[in-house]
Every structure is written in C-alpha cells, then in structure tokens.
Amino acid sequence: MKKSALQVLCAVILFFSLVVPVFAKPGDLVYVVPIKGTIDPGLATFVERIYEEAEQAGAARVILEIDTYGGYIDAAIRIKERALASTVPTSSFVTKKAISAGALITLAGEKIFMASGTTIGAAEPRAGEEKADEKVVSMWAQELRATAEAYGRDGNIAAAMADSDIVIPGLKEKGKLLTLTQKQALDLKFADYAALDRAEVLKLSDLSGARIVEVQPGPAEMLARWATSPYVSPVLLTLGIAGLVLEILTIGWGIAGTIGLISMGLYFGGHILAGFTGWEAILLFMVGIILLLVEALVVPGFGFAGVAGIAALVVSIVMSSASMEQAVISLIIALLGTAVLVVASFKFVKTRRVWSRLILGLRQEKSAGYVAPEESLTQFLGAEGITITPLRPAGAIEIAGVRIDVVSEGGFVPRETKVKVVKVEGTRVVVRQSNEG
C-alpha cells in the first residue's frame, strides 16, 4: 500500500514538472523602465541610475518599454552603452514605436519584443530641419550596425534605418529610409517575439512569477528632463538673461530680476542634474554678470570688462549645453528674445542713468526752445570767389583768403573756376559760375 502511494506521489510530481510552465525563481526581480517621449540627457541619467540600482539588487532582467519618436543621439548612445555594459540582461519591448534614437535603444536589448501594430526604424540623424552631414550619418549608421550585430542581428538592416544610400534588394531602395513593422521585423529575425503586453513578455522570458519594480523618474530627474528640453531650455535662457539685464538697467529690485534668477537657476540646475556640467558653469556665468555690472555701473564706455563678461556668459552656456548645436540655437534665441523684451520694457519702466551712457536719449527740438547755433555767413552774399575743389555739387571755395564750404546751384563746377555766392541759408552757401550770371 505504501509502495502504491509513493508511486502515485512520484507520478503527480512528474506530471506537474512536465505540464506546469516554469515560473521565475522566488525573489527574482525585474525592473521595468519607461522609454517615452523625447530621448534626452535627463532620460539617459535616469536610465543609468536604474541600471546601477538593478545591478546592486541582483535583478534578473531589465525591461525597457519603448514608445518614442527619438531625440538626442548622444543621449541614446549613453543608454545603449549602459545597457550593453550591464551585468543584468536587457529586454526591449516596443509598445508603440521605436523611431530614430529609439531604434538604437531597442537594439541594445538581448531580446526584442514588439506589440501588434508597432514600428521600428526611420533613424536618419537631423540637424534642425535638415539632414545631418555625411560624417554624422556615417557614425550613426555604424552605431546602429554595431549594436545590432552585438546580438547577432543583421547590421545592414540596422544601418539602412539611418543611411538612405544603403540598398537592400527586395526590402529597401536607394534614397529611402528603412522602417519595419512588427511582422517584417519578426520575419527578418530582427525582433524575437510578438507580445501583446508586459505579462506576455514576462511569460515568454520565463519570469511570470518575478517581482516587478516599475520605476519612474524622480522629481530631480523630471526637472532635468524638462529644463534640458530643446524647447524649454532656450525659453529659460531668454527669461534669465532678459530679467537680469532689465534689473541692471532699471531702478530698484523687482519682478524682472526675480524671474531672471529663477529662470537661470532652473536652467543651470537642470543641466547639472542631467550631468551636462558642474558648478564651474554657474561660477563662470556669475563672473560674466559681475563683469557686465562693472562695465555698466563703474567703467565709462565699453571695454575689456564688457567683452570679458559677454565671453564668460557665452562660454558658461556652451559648457552647460547638451551639444554645440544646442548651445548655438539656445544663444541665438535667447539674445533675440532678450533684445525684444528689453526694448519693449523701456516703455513701461523707469531706467537708470546708465542707459543714457549706452545710447543717446536726448532730443533737442524747437518746441522745447532749442535753437541751433548759426554761423553768420550773410556777409558773403553776392561776393565772388574761386573754387579750390571741384563742386559735385558740394565742395569748397575761397573768398578773400577764407575757405567756405558751398553747394553749386548748377551741378558740377571744375576746380579754379570763378563763382558767385547767390544764396545764404544759415550755414548753407549756394554759388553759381560767374559767367552764368
């Protein structure tokens, strides 16, 4: 009887070991990281932190849930490099789209899962509205190729997503960028699995029983992403510079200066949190402001302090920017915006006298009782003289040893020609050739 019971127990155990699917080991951790919106340095800093946390926790896997139209190339490369270097394996799950920089991040996954109706590709690098130069295109295409080949995928397909000159017979013609649907990616073995949702990704990864850690950016990381956005960053810079300039030129401390300080604090604080720069950029910016204050309030004219101050401001902004291109764009927008705001503000605020040292503001009008001094030349009316320069029609004549600037009544008059003064209007003397009258 005991033997029969033991046999039944063994049969049951064997049945469940063969039929019941394998679940994750107790204690397995899976970190789920959202890759959404613009790929920017703030997101890269966030992802780097999560990988470090996952490694320290001994996680079984990191799943990148991707839905993006792309963003900064350097930020995408940072995320890709961190994923490839991590001791925790990565799975990429395209929930909607993995376009441009999102394609590179997707390729950094050991396994790629794609939901129904999703796409990956169209990764041509851009410089504003224009295609990037050949060097950038080549570099970016090779980044995609190398990342794809790291996990045995077709590098030529990956490169064709960025380089329109690459031809793949039956798939892509020259002059077009490659974008793959879910079905195409699976058929070409560019993606590994179709998955409806995260639960299916976990099931296909033998991690159905894992403990999920769904991470989101913290307040500081969200601030960094917001402040370093290519749309927000120039606005903060404009408000910061314009606010501080207005505070220098207007009487008393007011709203402009407060807005300027807050804007510059958000600008530099966000860029420091994103890992673009350190406190040296803020220090250099403050030095630039101090030098401009010295130039405006202490040193007459515009000299070394003003030039050095402007240079310090420009360098500090370049140091804190994601790239030289972004720095130039932000500076141009900020300077144009500052000029408009400063000029417009002078209609509503009372300025310091320092502004009158920079531009001439005094208007001398007859209605205010101003009368221009006149040199009395009426004594020369009717007198004759000799031209000492050609008159075209303006020039000079000499009368009784006195040089007089005159205007010819009849056009060109050669040098050393006898002329007669026919009209005197203040300092304007009109002459004609003597043989004409």
Long-range contacts (C-beta under 8 A, 24 or more apart in sequence): 21-203, 21-206, 21-208, 22-206, 23-206, 23-208, 23-209, 24-60, 24-202, 24-206, 24-207, 24-208, 24-209, 24-210, 25-60, 25-209, 26-209, 27-211, 28-59, 28-60, 28-207, 28-209, 28-210, 28-211, 29-54, 29-57, 29-58, 29-59, 29-60, 29-210, 29-211, 29-213, 30-59, 30-60, 30-61, 30-62, 30-63, 30-202, 30-207, 30-210, 30-211, 30-212, 30-213, 31-57, 31-59, 31-61, 31-62, 31-63, 31-88, 31-213, 31-215, 32-62, 32-63, 32-65, 32-198, 32-212, 32-213, 32-214, 32-215, 33-62, 33-63, 33-64, 33-65, 33-215, 34-65, 34-67, 34-215, 34-216, 35-64, 35-65, 35-66, 35-67, 35-68, 35-79, 35-102, 35-105, 36-65, 36-66, 36-67, 36-68, 37-68, 37-71, 37-225, 38-68, 38-69, 38-70, 38-71, 38-72, 38-225, 38-229, 38-230, 39-68, 39-70, 39-71, 39-72, 39-75, 39-76, 39-79, 39-100, 39-101, 39-102, 39-105, 40-71, 40-72, 40-75, 40-225, 40-228, 40-229, 40-230, 40-274, 40-322, 41-72, 41-74, 41-75, 41-78, 41-224, 41-228, 41-274, 41-275, 41-276, 41-322, 42-217, 42-221, 42-222, 42-224, 42-225, 42-226, 42-227, 42-228, 42-270, 42-273, 42-274, 43-71, 43-75, 43-79, 43-217, 43-225, 44-75, 44-76, 44-78, 44-79, 44-82, 44-274, 44-275, 45-221, 45-224, 45-273, 45-274, 45-275, 46-217, 46-218, 46-221, 46-225, 47-78, 47-79, 47-82, 47-83, 48-78, 48-79, 48-82, 49-221, 50-215, 51-82, 51-83, 51-86, 51-88, 53-215, 54-86, 54-88, 54-213, 55-86, 55-87, 55-88, 57-213, 59-88, 59-213, 60-88, 60-89, 60-207, 60-210, 61-88, 61-89, 61-90, 61-91, 61-205, 61-207, 61-210, 62-86, 62-88, 62-89, 62-90, 62-91, 63-90, 63-91, 63-92, 63-93, 63-198, 63-201, 64-90, 64-91, 64-92, 64-93, 64-105, 64-106, 64-108, 64-109, 65-93, 65-95, 65-198, 66-92, 66-93, 66-94, 66-95, 66-97, 66-98, 66-102, 66-105, 66-106, 67-94, 67-95, 67-96, 67-97, 67-98, 67-102, 68-97, 68-98, 68-99, 68-100, 68-101, 68-102, 68-105, 69-97, 69-99, 69-100, 69-102, 70-99, 70-100, 70-101, 70-102, 70-103, 70-123, 71-100, 71-101, 72-101, 72-322, 72-323, 73-101, 73-125, 73-136, 73-140, 74-322, 74-323, 75-101, 75-322, 76-101, 76-102, 76-104, 76-105, 77-104, 77-143, 79-105, 79-108, 80-104, 80-105, 80-107, 80-108, 80-143, 80-147, 83-108, 83-109, 84-108, 84-147, 84-150, 91-201, 91-205, 93-195, 93-198, 93-201, 94-118, 94-119, 94-120, 94-182, 94-191, 99-123, 99-179, 100-124, 103-144, 103-158, 103-161, 104-143, 104-144, 104-147, 107-144, 107-147, 107-148, 107-150, 107-151, 107-153, 107-158, 108-147, 109-151, 110-151, 111-192, 111-193, 111-205, 112-185, 112-190, 112-191, 112-192, 112-193, 113-191, 113-192, 113-193, 113-194, 113-195, 113-200, 113-201, 113-204, 114-182, 114-185, 114-186, 114-191, 114-193, 114-194, 114-195, 115-182, 115-194, 115-195, 115-196, 115-197, 116-182, 116-194, 116-196, 117-182, 118-181, 118-182, 119-179, 119-180, 119-181, 119-182, 120-161, 120-179, 120-180, 120-185, 120-190, 120-191, 121-161, 121-177, 121-178, 121-179, 121-180, 122-161, 122-177, 122-178, 122-179, 123-161, 123-162, 123-177, 124-161, 124-162, 124-163, 124-164, 124-177, 125-162, 127-325, 128-325, 128-329, 137-162, 137-163, 138-163, 141-166, 148-190, 153-189, 153-190, 154-188, 154-189, 154-190, 157-188, 157-190, 158-190, 220-273, 221-273, 223-266, 223-269, 223-270, 223-273, 224-270, 224-271, 224-273, 224-274, 225-274, 226-270, 227-266, 227-267, 227-269, 227-270, 227-271, 227-273, 227-274, 228-270, 228-271, 228-274, 228-276, 228-322, 230-326, 230-329, 233-267, 233-270, 233-321, 233-326, 233-330, 234-329, 234-330, 234-333, 234-334, 234-337, 235-337, 236-263, 236-264, 236-266, 236-267, 236-270, 237-263, 237-264, 237-267, 237-317, 237-330, 237-331, 237-333, 237-334, 238-333, 238-334, 238-337, 238-338, 238-341, 239-263, 240-264, 240-267, 240-334, 241-313, 241-334, 241-335, 241-338, 242-337, 242-338, 242-341, 242-342, 244-289, 245-338, 245-342, 246-341, 246-342, 246-345, 246-349, 248-292, 248-293, 248-296, 248-297, 248-352, 248-354, 249-296, 249-342, 249-351, 249-352, 249-354, 249-355, 250-345, 250-349, 250-350, 250-351, 250-352, 251-350, 251-351, 251-352, 256-345, 256-349, 267-320, 268-320, 271-320, 271-321, 272-320, 274-322, 276-320, 276-321, 276-322, 277-319, 277-320, 280-319, 281-316, 281-317, 281-319, 281-320, 282-316, 284-312, 284-315, 284-316, 284-319, 285-312, 285-313, 285-316, 285-317, 287-312, 288-312, 288-313, 288-316, 289-313, 296-354, 296-358, 297-354, 300-357, 302-358, 374-426, 374-427, 375-426, 375-427, 377-404, 377-424, 377-426, 377-427, 377-429, 378-424, 380-404, 380-421, 380-424, 380-429, 381-421, 381-422, 381-423, 381-424, 382-420, 382-421, 382-422, 383-420, 383-421, 384-418, 384-419, 384-420, 384-421, 384-434, 385-418, 385-419, 385-420, 385-421, 385-431, 386-416, 386-417, 386-418, 386-419, 387-413, 387-414, 387-415, 387-416, 387-417, 387-419, 388-415, 388-416, 389-415, 390-414, 390-415, 391-419, 391-431, 397-431, 404-429, 405-429, 406-430, 406-431, 407-431, 408-432, 410-436
